[in-house]
Amino acid sequence: MAFQTLNPYTEEVVATFDELTDAQIDAVIDEADRAFREWKKTPLSTRTNLLATAAQRLRDNKDHYAEILTLEMGKVIGEARAEVELTAEIFDYYAKNADRLLEPEPIPVADPRSGRAYLSREPLGVIYAIEPWNFPYYQLVRVAAPQLSAGNTVVLKHASNVPQSALAFEKLLTDSGAPKGVYTNVFVATSTTERILANPKVRGVALTGSERAGRSVAQLAAKHLKKSTLELGGADAFIVLEDADIDKAVEWAVFGRHWNAGQVCVSSKRLIVVDAVYDEFLAKYRAGVANLVAGDPMDPATTLAPLSSQTAADQLGEQVKSAIAGGATAEEVGPAVPEKGAFFQPTILTDISKDNPAFYEEFFGPVSQVYRVKDEAEAIEIANDSPFGLGGSVFTTDEARGERVAHQLDTGMVFVNHPTGVKADIPFGGVKNSGYGHELIGLGFDEFINIKVIDVVDIDAPF
């Protein structure tokens, strides 16, 4: 595995980085464990000050951090700046709320002889994080902010195509006051995962990645009795009911499917539209997609980025070909995208039957699946007929109806009149093949801490 910056717009290799040896990996884990012994005893105020300082550094140098994202994975510069701000907001959230979220929780006991019982939230140790390239800072802070404030230490393996983003995040924390070993980036091959999880000093693993990676990591974590969380992608349904504000739904659909060039786990991948408004919606959606501007992601006028790599674009093209072979209709939309760079022509797929493999696949890029359904009940049926269960959306002018439909969707998150969103104070997680576990708010703590029962009893012994 080559850790390198390959600009997906210019197709130039900018920098390469060496992988660690097994001995170096062991040394990193030893250092992280030694750091944990001190970090867990460090006052909470010191740990949260680290996060607050990191947030301010991000804001003070927003363009610097954003340009690294655009350089390495092609994110348009406006979205890159937004990711930097979101990352700062998550740091701030834990800086302001960790003390409240980590407070002991009284246990209301029925028998007064049981004593004074409570739950104490205490850190576990070294947490291994394996993170993807599509949100190079946001994915990291979802693990780092709660775990560092809780008193754990983190060893990170980032995706091989965003090494400078990984180093920038590590340096951000070091410059903000993180002692050596509290947060460490490692350039290691996927094959080292078992070595790392077999180390008794590593107490848990958080993965965001593919289903294949999730199965592998979950098996290794189980083998070595380590706690794991998995976020494995999705094929979010975007339901448009007959009473929806169509113009609003179209605007959000275009954005929800194409932000980050459609390379988002919670992108609105499956547009499910009730028959009564299908033709109007599709015509307006087609026009909205055609207005996207593909070009230099550093140019603020660009609204459609290249994919993260030419390999990703080629794989997406093969998926589209397979969908067509299975009977789907494919329509390329908008002006031709640039020939140079890892661009993919926005494409709308219709007439996708359940016997077409595309019906159950995740398309990671600017390819929209559009389904015509007769009514709300069929919309819910199609939405739930998926191996994934990450997020979803329901568009209707009747909020009560939207909530009622939301409760019937088999996903970890549902937004009414908005695409599945990412915020500092809203938890993230899914079900089915989208994985298990949650990140952010208090749920982000509880995945990798020891929720310890302490019971202070003052009664005479029974004998």
VMD Tcl script that draws the C-alpha trace (Angstrom):
set ca {
  {0.00 0.00 0.00}
  {1.54 3.32 -1.10}
  {0.78 6.30 1.10}
  {0.88 9.15 -1.35}
  {-0.74 12.43 -2.31}
  {-2.01 12.06 -5.88}
  {-3.90 15.18 -6.88}
  {-7.13 13.87 -8.50}
  {-7.55 17.05 -10.55}
  {-4.03 17.35 -12.02}
  {-3.23 13.61 -11.76}
  {0.19 14.47 -10.32}
  {1.90 12.58 -7.50}
  {2.79 15.29 -5.02}
  {4.39 13.34 -2.16}
  {4.96 9.79 -0.90}
  {5.48 8.41 2.60}
  {7.13 5.26 3.98}
  {5.23 2.65 5.96}
  {6.25 1.73 9.50}
  {8.00 -1.52 10.31}
  {6.51 -4.01 12.76}
  {9.00 -2.87 15.40}
  {7.99 0.76 14.88}
  {4.31 -0.17 15.17}
  {4.94 -1.91 18.48}
  {6.89 1.12 19.71}
  {3.99 3.45 18.80}
  {1.54 1.33 20.78}
  {3.92 1.18 23.75}
  {4.22 4.98 23.65}
  {0.43 5.39 23.40}
  {-0.05 3.10 26.40}
  {2.53 4.98 28.48}
  {0.84 8.24 27.52}
  {-2.54 6.82 28.56}
  {-1.29 6.14 32.09}
  {-0.67 9.86 32.54}
  {-3.38 11.26 30.25}
  {-6.20 9.56 32.14}
  {-5.01 11.29 35.33}
  {-4.71 14.68 33.64}
  {-7.43 17.08 34.82}
  {-10.43 17.08 32.53}
  {-10.08 20.84 32.13}
  {-6.62 20.32 30.63}
  {-7.93 17.73 28.20}
  {-10.82 19.93 27.09}
  {-8.53 22.97 26.77}
  {-6.57 20.94 24.22}
  {-9.73 20.54 22.14}
  {-10.67 24.20 22.43}
  {-7.19 25.23 21.33}
  {-7.35 22.87 18.35}
  {-10.70 24.34 17.32}
  {-9.31 27.85 17.38}
  {-6.20 26.86 15.43}
  {-8.41 25.36 12.73}
  {-10.42 28.56 12.43}
  {-7.34 30.77 12.45}
  {-5.80 28.74 9.60}
  {-8.94 27.60 7.78}
  {-7.61 28.05 4.24}
  {-4.41 26.17 5.03}
  {-6.26 23.11 6.30}
  {-8.91 23.31 3.58}
  {-6.38 23.43 0.75}
  {-4.83 20.18 1.96}
  {-8.20 18.46 1.58}
  {-8.71 19.83 -1.90}
  {-5.18 18.88 -2.93}
  {-5.43 15.28 -1.73}
  {-8.96 14.12 -2.48}
  {-10.40 16.82 -4.73}
  {-13.05 18.30 -2.44}
  {-14.23 21.67 -3.76}
  {-12.67 24.45 -1.72}
  {-15.95 25.75 -0.29}
  {-16.85 22.30 1.02}
  {-13.30 21.87 2.32}
  {-13.63 25.07 4.36}
  {-16.99 23.82 5.64}
  {-15.36 20.56 6.76}
  {-12.68 22.48 8.64}
  {-15.39 24.49 10.41}
  {-17.41 21.34 11.23}
  {-14.28 19.76 12.67}
  {-13.73 22.83 14.85}
  {-17.36 22.70 16.00}
  {-16.96 19.09 17.14}
  {-13.81 19.97 19.07}
  {-15.74 22.83 20.66}
  {-18.71 20.60 21.49}
  {-16.60 18.28 23.62}
  {-14.57 21.13 25.07}
  {-17.81 22.61 26.37}
  {-19.78 19.46 27.22}
  {-17.33 16.72 28.24}
  {-17.57 17.55 31.93}
  {-21.37 17.18 31.83}
  {-21.30 14.04 29.70}
  {-18.74 12.35 31.95}
  {-20.43 13.14 35.26}
  {-21.22 10.14 37.48}
  {-24.76 8.90 36.87}
  {-26.76 7.96 39.99}
  {-28.51 4.58 39.93}
  {-31.97 4.74 41.53}
  {-31.97 1.59 43.68}
  {-35.21 0.17 45.12}
  {-33.70 -1.22 48.32}
  {-31.99 1.40 50.51}
  {-29.75 -1.37 51.82}
  {-28.18 -1.48 48.35}
  {-26.34 1.69 49.28}
  {-25.40 4.67 47.13}
  {-24.84 3.33 43.62}
  {-23.73 5.16 40.52}
  {-22.10 4.72 37.12}
  {-18.60 6.07 36.67}
  {-17.38 6.67 33.12}
  {-13.67 5.86 32.95}
  {-11.26 5.55 30.00}
  {-10.17 2.17 28.63}
  {-6.77 2.84 27.09}
  {-5.42 2.87 23.54}
  {-8.08 3.07 20.81}
  {-7.17 2.18 17.22}
  {-8.99 4.20 14.55}
  {-9.12 3.21 10.87}
  {-10.59 6.04 8.83}
  {-11.45 6.80 5.16}
  {-10.49 9.55 2.75}
  {-13.81 11.23 1.94}
  {-13.83 13.51 5.01}
  {-10.19 13.51 6.07}
  {-10.64 15.69 9.21}
  {-14.29 15.15 10.10}
  {-13.87 11.37 10.26}
  {-10.90 11.78 12.60}
  {-12.45 14.27 14.99}
  {-15.54 12.05 15.46}
  {-13.21 9.61 17.25}
  {-10.49 11.89 18.55}
  {-12.59 14.54 20.32}
  {-14.65 12.22 22.55}
  {-11.87 9.72 23.21}
  {-9.17 12.26 24.05}
  {-11.48 14.20 26.34}
  {-12.53 10.94 28.03}
  {-8.89 10.16 28.80}
  {-8.16 7.53 26.15}
  {-5.30 7.77 23.68}
  {-5.67 7.22 19.94}
  {-3.56 5.56 17.26}
  {-4.82 6.43 13.77}
  {-4.48 4.66 10.44}
  {-5.83 6.98 7.76}
  {-6.57 6.17 4.13}
  {-3.49 5.84 1.94}
  {-4.44 8.73 -0.38}
  {-4.71 11.44 2.32}
  {-1.40 11.21 4.19}
  {-0.86 14.97 4.41}
  {-4.32 15.41 5.92}
  {-3.45 12.76 8.49}
  {-0.19 14.48 9.36}
  {-1.84 17.90 9.51}
  {-4.41 16.62 12.02}
  {-1.72 15.00 14.17}
  {0.36 18.19 14.13}
  {-2.74 20.23 14.98}
  {-3.19 18.26 18.19}
  {0.52 18.29 19.03}
  {0.72 22.04 18.51}
  {-2.41 22.44 20.64}
  {-0.71 20.73 23.58}
  {-1.21 16.97 23.20}
  {1.65 15.12 24.95}
  {3.63 12.60 22.91}
  {1.68 9.39 22.43}
  {-1.75 10.82 23.14}
  {-2.62 10.97 19.44}
  {-0.39 9.27 16.87}
  {-0.75 8.87 13.12}
  {0.71 5.70 11.62}
  {1.34 4.83 7.99}
  {0.73 1.09 8.04}
  {-0.57 -1.53 5.63}
  {-3.98 -3.12 6.08}
  {-2.19 -6.40 6.74}
  {-0.92 -5.03 10.07}
  {-4.43 -4.79 11.52}
  {-4.26 -8.14 13.28}
  {-0.87 -7.36 14.78}
  {-2.25 -4.13 16.20}
  {-5.50 -5.61 17.51}
  {-3.68 -8.59 19.01}
  {-1.66 -6.22 21.19}
  {-3.22 -6.31 24.68}
  {-2.51 -2.61 25.12}
  {-5.03 -1.79 22.37}
  {-8.51 -1.81 23.91}
  {-10.81 -1.08 20.97}
  {-11.09 -0.29 17.28}
  {-13.24 2.21 15.39}
  {-13.58 1.70 11.64}
  {-15.25 3.74 8.95}
  {-14.96 2.00 5.62}
  {-16.36 -0.63 3.27}
  {-18.46 -3.67 4.12}
  {-15.48 -5.87 3.26}
  {-13.22 -3.95 5.63}
  {-15.91 -4.04 8.30}
  {-16.26 -7.81 8.15}
  {-12.49 -8.25 8.38}
  {-12.02 -5.85 11.29}
  {-15.05 -7.18 13.17}
  {-13.69 -10.74 12.90}
  {-10.27 -9.67 14.15}
  {-11.75 -7.62 16.97}
  {-13.90 -10.57 18.03}
  {-10.94 -12.93 17.83}
  {-8.97 -10.73 20.19}
  {-11.95 -9.71 22.36}
  {-11.75 -6.03 21.50}
  {-14.70 -3.66 21.37}
  {-15.41 -2.39 17.85}
  {-17.59 0.15 16.11}
  {-18.26 0.05 12.37}
  {-19.61 2.66 9.97}
  {-19.79 0.94 6.61}
  {-21.58 3.21 4.20}
  {-25.12 3.43 2.99}
  {-27.61 3.89 0.20}
  {-29.82 6.53 1.78}
  {-33.40 6.80 0.55}
  {-34.74 10.26 -0.29}
  {-38.54 9.91 -0.26}
  {-40.64 12.57 -1.98}
  {-44.36 12.31 -1.11}
  {-47.16 13.83 -3.18}
  {-47.63 16.74 -0.74}
  {-43.95 17.76 -0.75}
  {-42.70 21.19 -1.74}
  {-41.22 19.97 -5.01}
  {-38.87 22.88 -5.62}
  {-37.45 22.52 -2.12}
  {-37.14 18.75 -2.52}
  {-35.33 19.14 -5.85}
  {-32.82 21.64 -4.47}
  {-32.01 19.39 -1.53}
  {-31.86 16.31 -3.75}
  {-29.30 17.89 -6.09}
  {-27.20 18.95 -3.12}
  {-27.76 15.76 -1.13}
  {-26.61 13.55 -3.98}
  {-23.71 15.61 -5.30}
  {-21.92 17.23 -2.36}
  {-18.39 15.87 -2.12}
  {-18.98 14.59 -5.68}
  {-21.46 12.08 -4.28}
  {-18.74 10.40 -2.20}
  {-20.63 10.52 1.08}
  {-21.93 7.61 3.15}
  {-25.13 9.56 3.84}
  {-25.53 10.95 0.34}
  {-29.10 10.83 -1.00}
  {-28.41 7.90 -3.31}
  {-31.92 6.53 -3.92}
  {-34.56 9.09 -4.88}
  {-37.96 7.49 -4.30}
  {-40.77 9.63 -5.71}
  {-44.52 9.12 -5.54}
  {-46.14 8.79 -8.97}
  {-48.31 11.92 -8.63}
  {-45.25 14.21 -8.61}
  {-42.64 11.97 -10.27}
  {-42.58 13.63 -13.70}
  {-42.36 17.15 -12.27}
  {-39.67 16.15 -9.81}
  {-37.54 14.31 -12.36}
  {-37.68 17.15 -14.89}
  {-36.62 19.72 -12.31}
  {-34.01 17.39 -10.81}
  {-32.48 16.79 -14.23}
  {-32.25 20.55 -14.77}
  {-30.68 21.07 -11.37}
  {-28.01 18.43 -11.96}
  {-27.28 19.93 -15.39}
  {-26.43 23.23 -13.69}
  {-23.54 21.71 -11.73}
  {-20.15 23.06 -12.76}
  {-17.26 20.61 -12.98}
  {-13.76 22.02 -12.88}
  {-10.81 23.01 -10.72}
  {-11.84 22.25 -7.12}
  {-9.73 25.18 -5.93}
  {-11.99 27.51 -7.94}
  {-14.92 28.75 -5.82}
  {-17.16 28.59 -8.90}
  {-16.77 24.82 -9.14}
  {-19.71 22.86 -7.73}
  {-18.85 19.34 -8.92}
  {-15.50 17.93 -7.86}
  {-13.50 15.11 -9.41}
  {-13.68 11.77 -7.64}
  {-10.91 10.89 -5.23}
  {-9.00 8.88 -7.84}
  {-9.22 7.59 -11.38}
  {-9.62 4.11 -9.93}
  {-12.75 5.27 -8.12}
  {-14.12 6.77 -11.34}
  {-13.39 3.59 -13.29}
  {-15.09 1.43 -10.66}
  {-18.17 3.64 -10.73}
  {-18.27 3.38 -14.50}
  {-18.26 -0.42 -14.27}
  {-21.18 -0.27 -11.85}
  {-23.18 1.85 -14.28}
  {-22.43 -0.57 -17.12}
  {-23.59 -3.45 -14.95}
  {-26.80 -1.59 -14.08}
  {-27.51 -1.02 -17.79}
  {-26.83 -4.66 -18.54}
  {-29.38 -5.49 -15.85}
  {-32.07 -3.46 -17.61}
  {-31.68 0.02 -16.14}
  {-31.89 3.18 -18.22}
  {-28.90 5.51 -17.83}
  {-29.01 9.19 -18.76}
  {-25.88 11.33 -18.68}
  {-26.77 14.86 -17.58}
  {-25.22 18.28 -18.07}
  {-22.21 19.58 -19.99}
  {-19.35 17.15 -20.53}
  {-17.01 17.00 -17.55}
  {-13.28 17.67 -18.12}
  {-11.34 14.82 -19.69}
  {-8.35 15.40 -17.42}
  {-8.83 14.53 -13.80}
  {-10.90 11.87 -12.09}
  {-14.26 13.34 -13.10}
  {-17.42 11.32 -13.65}
  {-20.32 12.50 -15.77}
  {-23.44 12.95 -13.60}
  {-25.79 10.10 -14.44}
  {-29.42 9.32 -13.64}
  {-30.48 5.67 -13.47}
  {-34.16 4.75 -13.83}
  {-36.11 1.54 -14.50}
  {-34.08 -0.36 -11.89}
  {-35.79 -3.64 -11.08}
  {-35.19 -5.72 -7.99}
  {-33.39 -8.39 -10.02}
  {-30.82 -5.80 -11.11}
  {-27.73 -5.90 -8.85}
  {-27.75 -2.09 -8.88}
  {-30.94 -2.12 -6.81}
  {-28.95 -3.25 -3.77}
  {-25.61 -1.53 -4.40}
  {-24.05 1.67 -3.10}
  {-22.92 4.04 -5.87}
  {-20.12 6.23 -4.50}
  {-20.18 9.17 -6.89}
  {-22.55 11.39 -8.92}
  {-24.93 8.62 -10.00}
  {-28.58 8.97 -8.96}
  {-31.03 6.10 -8.70}
  {-34.60 7.34 -9.22}
  {-37.62 5.16 -8.43}
  {-41.27 5.80 -9.29}
  {-43.68 4.42 -6.65}
  {-47.45 4.54 -6.46}
  {-47.81 5.75 -2.86}
  {-46.32 6.21 0.60}
  {-46.52 2.52 1.46}
  {-44.52 1.47 -1.60}
  {-42.00 4.24 -0.92}
  {-41.38 2.83 2.54}
  {-41.13 -0.69 1.14}
  {-38.51 0.31 -1.45}
  {-36.59 2.37 1.10}
  {-36.34 -0.56 3.49}
  {-35.51 -3.12 0.79}
  {-31.79 -2.45 1.08}
  {-28.89 -4.13 2.82}
  {-27.94 -0.72 4.21}
  {-29.51 1.24 7.03}
  {-27.54 4.42 7.64}
  {-29.72 7.48 6.99}
  {-32.71 8.64 5.01}
  {-35.02 11.54 4.23}
  {-38.74 12.17 3.89}
  {-40.13 15.23 2.10}
  {-43.66 16.33 2.90}
  {-45.39 19.54 3.96}
  {-47.09 17.57 6.76}
  {-44.46 17.26 9.47}
  {-46.51 14.79 11.50}
  {-46.76 12.57 8.43}
  {-43.03 12.91 7.88}
  {-42.30 11.78 11.42}
  {-44.71 8.87 11.07}
  {-42.91 7.71 7.92}
  {-39.53 8.28 9.59}
  {-40.43 5.83 12.36}
  {-41.08 3.16 9.71}
  {-37.67 3.42 8.04}
  {-35.12 0.82 9.12}
  {-32.16 3.17 9.47}
  {-30.07 4.77 12.17}
  {-30.99 8.33 11.16}
  {-33.91 10.00 9.37}
  {-34.32 13.67 8.47}
  {-37.66 15.20 7.52}
  {-37.41 17.79 4.71}
  {-33.63 17.61 4.65}
  {-30.98 15.17 3.41}
  {-29.24 13.11 6.08}
  {-27.08 15.68 7.84}
  {-23.81 15.87 9.74}
  {-23.64 18.19 12.74}
  {-21.45 18.49 15.81}
  {-24.34 17.86 18.20}
  {-26.28 15.13 16.34}
  {-25.09 11.51 16.73}
  {-24.09 9.39 13.77}
  {-24.65 5.65 13.26}
  {-26.56 3.02 11.35}
  {-27.97 -0.50 11.32}
  {-27.86 -3.58 9.06}
  {-24.85 -3.59 6.71}
  {-24.18 0.04 7.57}
  {-22.53 -1.18 10.75}
  {-23.05 -0.69 14.46}
  {-22.16 1.75 17.18}
  {-22.54 5.51 17.38}
  {-20.27 8.52 17.25}
  {-20.70 12.04 18.66}
  {-22.55 13.49 21.69}
  {-22.54 11.25 24.77}
  {-22.89 8.13 22.65}
  {-19.40 8.77 21.31}
  {-17.98 8.44 24.81}
  {-19.85 5.32 25.78}
  {-18.52 3.16 22.94}
  {-14.97 3.13 24.33}
  {-15.16 3.79 28.04}
  {-15.63 1.58 31.06}
  {-19.09 2.35 32.44}
  {-18.21 1.13 35.91}
  {-20.70 0.41 38.69}
  {-19.67 1.78 42.07}
  {-21.86 0.98 45.06}
  {-21.11 2.40 48.51}
  {-22.88 0.18 51.05}
  {-23.00 0.75 54.83}
  {-24.89 -2.14 56.37}
  {-23.88 -4.90 58.74}
  {-22.69 -8.18 57.32}
  {-25.34 -10.93 57.16}
  {-23.32 -13.23 59.45}
}
mol new
graphics top color blue
foreach p $ca { graphics top sphere $p radius 0.5 }
foreach p [lrange $ca 0 end-1] q [lrange $ca 1 end] { graphics top cylinder $p $q radius 0.2 }
display resetview
